[in-house]
Amino acid sequence: MDAHREEWGSRLGFLLAAVGSAVGLGNIWRFPYVAWENGGGAFFVPYLFALLTAGVPLLVLEYSIGHRFRGSAPLSLRRLHPRAEWIGWWQVVVCFVIASYYAVIVAWAAAYTWFSVGTTWGDDPDAFFFGDYLAASDAGTFGGFRLGVLVPLVLVWAVTLVILGAGVRRGIERANRVLIPLLVALFLVIVVRAVTLEGANLGLQTLFQPDWSRITDASVWVAAYGQIFFSLSIGFAIMITYSSYLPRNGDLTGNAFIAGFSNASFELLAGIGVFAAIGFLATSRGVPTEDAVSGGIGLAFIAFPEIISQLPGPSGLYGVLFFGSLVLAGLSSLVSICQTYIAALQEKFGMHRENAVVVAGGGTALVSLVYATGGGINTLDVVDNFINLFGIAAVGLVEVIVVAWLLRELPTMRDHANATSDLLLGRWWVVALGIITPLVLGWMLVDNLRLSLAEPYGDNPQWFLLAFGWGIALLALVAGILLSRRSWPEEVPLQRPPDPATPRPEGPGR
Amino acid sequence: MSTSAIVTMVFGMVAIWGGLAASIALTLRRSRATRASSEPR
């Protein structure tokens, strides 16, 4: 079945790729804000609980599916059960949508790495970002290409496609062996500099001051599960795809613990660096730290340029380190997102890797041009919001419900993980995936649906939300179902293979 | 920084970075043990 399937060169190579996929822009700009907004230091309790009851268990499940069935997400799920294939395609299409705009944010970071050298943004980073750099036009308009976005975007795609074209071991593994240690080293320098700035202690006080009254607030627990779910790259095909390249003796559970805690470790490091810098910003402005806190694009492209401008000494160098870190974190994640649909196309359409990279990667690059226009940031904001809330969260929930309750495959997946791992899974794993994870994800999805229906997202026209928000989220599902209806090439075996680790009777198959 | 903020910061660091160190140490120790037991004598 998989005689010619590529494999990771080493366990470290797989772990660096898995961590590189998980550690992305959200670790740097989302976690610190979410932690501060949800009880500060008290947030660590639900966060750790979510890591152990959803993050690591889901990682083990996806590693087991990919490792057991040795295919891209659609093929692995097809081998798990013929009626589960569409979930894999849904995940893959969600990845395609995400890759198309994620590359643009990496391109912004690349441009800002260059701008840092001369602190080009001047005294008003807000006006520079939306006015001079993006020349943002109204929601629903496109307003022509922006050269400052287009040029770095072409470079980002060139690097990404070269890495993907070189293959799993020579491309993805080798790139992550450079990107991840470099990212950690750069970020350590950023954090050490940030905590030695005047006012850093005020920022850290703001982040870590616990508000224990929030611990009984259900929304804080949902936020913790949401952070774990979105930051670990689970529920959207990446981990299934990556684990399918593990050798037969891969230690699945040990790898899941290491990857889960590595991601959390980087988030904590980012929280310390970001809030120490925010403390410095608040002190320079002479305002309370709470007034200087921001997250997302505002933190990276508006607050941080202001911080960089006010730093004593060679401030441009700090900017190069910060935005360079964003580029490294973004590139390693972008590569993993693209790999999901490149692997799926290779298998389903019998394409050579190079052709799949050109067709799928090049196709995504073309679509991403939409976000390099004046209206790009509005489109990106709406697509990102809806595909996260009703793409990733929905497909993750469906995957867990189908595997745990409809197919009742958790025991076989646990057997497989235990047979290949040193750390053995107990009953907690089945309870975590069968009960806790679907309940929390279900709640999150229903709550987000309620909020989105009650109030339109942002100041966007209704047609724009319908087309680029609801429409694209729904299109991902429909495209997933349609792709699953196409037949596989004859040479791709679809039957459920016997498990060499835990031999069982053959299940359903072609 | 207040004492409560320092306590939660230390708790977070020990739990998360300690969890990572423990996962790596446990996995490496068991891998070595598995390798040693499978080597021909």
Chai-1 contact restraints between the chains, C-beta under 6 A:
chainA,res_idxA,chainB,res_idxB,connection_type,confidence,min_distance_angstrom,max_distance_angstrom,comment,restraint_id
A,G41,B,T8,contact,1.0,0.0,6.0,A-B,restraint_1
A,F44,B,G12,contact,1.0,0.0,6.0,A-B,restraint_2
A,L48,B,A15,contact,1.0,0.0,6.0,A-B,restraint_3
A,N201,B,M1,contact,1.0,0.0,6.0,A-B,restraint_4
A,Q205,B,M1,contact,1.0,0.0,6.0,A-B,restraint_5
A,Q205,B,A5,contact,1.0,0.0,6.0,A-B,restraint_6
A,F208,B,A5,contact,1.0,0.0,6.0,A-B,restraint_7
A,F208,B,T8,contact,1.0,0.0,6.0,A-B,restraint_8
A,F208,B,M9,contact,1.0,0.0,6.0,A-B,restraint_9
A,Q209,B,A5,contact,1.0,0.0,6.0,A-B,restraint_10
A,P210,B,S4,contact,1.0,0.0,6.0,A-B,restraint_11
A,P210,B,T8,contact,1.0,0.0,6.0,A-B,restraint_12
A,G254,B,T27,contact,1.0,0.0,6.0,A-B,restraint_13
A,F257,B,S23,contact,1.0,0.0,6.0,A-B,restraint_14
A,I258,B,S23,contact,1.0,0.0,6.0,A-B,restraint_15
A,I258,B,I24,contact,1.0,0.0,6.0,A-B,restraint_16
A,F261,B,G19,contact,1.0,0.0,6.0,A-B,restraint_17
A,F261,B,L20,contact,1.0,0.0,6.0,A-B,restraint_18
A,F261,B,S23,contact,1.0,0.0,6.0,A-B,restraint_19
A,S262,B,L20,contact,1.0,0.0,6.0,A-B,restraint_20
A,A264,B,I16,contact,1.0,0.0,6.0,A-B,restraint_21
A,S265,B,I16,contact,1.0,0.0,6.0,A-B,restraint_22
A,S265,B,W17,contact,1.0,0.0,6.0,A-B,restraint_23
A,S265,B,L20,contact,1.0,0.0,6.0,A-B,restraint_24
A,L268,B,G12,contact,1.0,0.0,6.0,A-B,restraint_25
A,L268,B,I16,contact,1.0,0.0,6.0,A-B,restraint_26
A,D422,B,R30,contact,1.0,0.0,6.0,A-B,restraint_27
